[in-house]
């Protein structure tokens, strides 16, 4: 994660920095190739693989339906400015809203058989929905109209707020929108004032005009008490309508290959621009270990 987040940060001014090439494999062995947009990481949870990067898709699109629920995949991620390439091997999994039989097309049905879904993953799906832009949500909700709050101005401001709060600005990890304010709440009161609200926005790298910030505050502080519970932001997420066709797909990495200059984290010492290829893989405890790429005659170490 350290190497990858550094690459994202150093290439953020390049418009193609979040575009990945996903090669997934259908059950019949054929490949499916498409370009996806990196959205962030699903938080690490005990018992699950680390550093699961996710993207969103519309299940009404044929390619999304054809991909197996547990498909092997390879991700190619190139960074133009730092001249790096990551190849990520793993499995594509899906967070969706339903269970049972889903039609792939009019001639075939596919039955999904899986364990009960983790409720926290469904929370992440809802959070990811609120981090999407207005245009994306409108397209996914079509043909239904996208619900808006009291006025279009308040709706736009709240969506801007959610887009910033639902993804950590530095780690790119999905988070509850209250997270930035919890970090600043040293006393654990569970509440915030208008001043603390402004500090939380700065913590999340959300910069708004004073008038817009005041409009959002007035919407949240309906009783005019001058103090609100920041858990209200999480309640807002929970009450949002999410269409059934909105799916999160995430890649569980098993092995990552990075080609570029510098050490395994991409840090360059001096003027050394030597290009190396590093391989990161999971050990038996689920932690990442790494080393230089081996030749076909060499064996990977156990630790």
Protein Blocks (a to p, Z undefined) as FASTA:
>chain_A
ZZmmmmmmmmmmpmklmpccdddddfkopacddddddfbdcdddehiaehiacddddfkb
mklmmpcfbbcdddddddfklopadddddddddddfbecjddfblmbccddddddddfkl
mmmmmmmmmmpcfklmmmmmpmbdcdddfblklmmmmmmmmmmmmpcfklopacdfklmm
mmmmmnonopacfklmmmmmmmnopacdfklmmmmmmmmmmnonopacfklmmmmmmmpc
cdfklccdddddfbdcdddeddfkopaehjbfbdcdddddddfkopacddddddfkbccd
fZZ
